[in-house]
Amino acid sequence: MSLRHRKVMMKTDSLALKSGIAENYGNRAWSILPILLEIRRMESLFDSVEWCWIPRSKNRVAHLAASIGIGAVHR
């Protein structure tokens, strides 16, 4: 698979996700393990992947979108 973007920066407001990407499973967030494994598989397609954590208080739009998504899942 050939991708145009060789260096990417990923941003998340989930510390559980960012910790899991760094292979720190201390938070026991086992429900996201399949997602973490897929992310790691996809990371190998790029030369460089950098992860940044942004607190939800600094990213209200993303937090609102996540809240709507969680509400839709639980209906």
C-alpha positions, -999 to 999 in steps of 0.1 A, spaced: 0 0 0 14 34 -10 4 64 10 13 100 0 17 112 36 49 98 51 49 118 83 18 123 103 8 138 136 -22 123 154 -40 143 181 -63 128 208 -80 139 239 -80 104 254 -51 97 277 -61 60 277 -56 59 239 -23 77 240 -10 55 268 -21 24 249 -4 35 218 28 37 239 21 1 250 12 12 285 -17 -10 295 -16 1 332 -50 17 328 -66 -16 319 -86 -2 291 -90 -36 275 -121 -27 255 -99 -5 232 -72 -31 227 -84 -41 192 -84 -4 182 -48 0 196 -36 -31 176 -51 -17 144 -35 17 150 -1 1 155 -6 -19 123 -15 12 104 15 32 119 39 9 101 27 23 68 42 57 76 78 68 81 69 88 113 38 90 135 37 114 164 10 114 190 -1 145 209 -26 147 238 -49 177 239 -70 181 271 -107 181 264 -110 215 280 -88 228 252 -108 211 225 -145 216 232 -157 209 197 -140 174 197 -155 167 231 -190 177 220 -186 154 189 -174 125 211 -203 131 235 -228 129 206 -212 98 193 -213 81 227 -249 90 231 -257 75 197 -240 42 207 -259 39 239 -294 43 224 
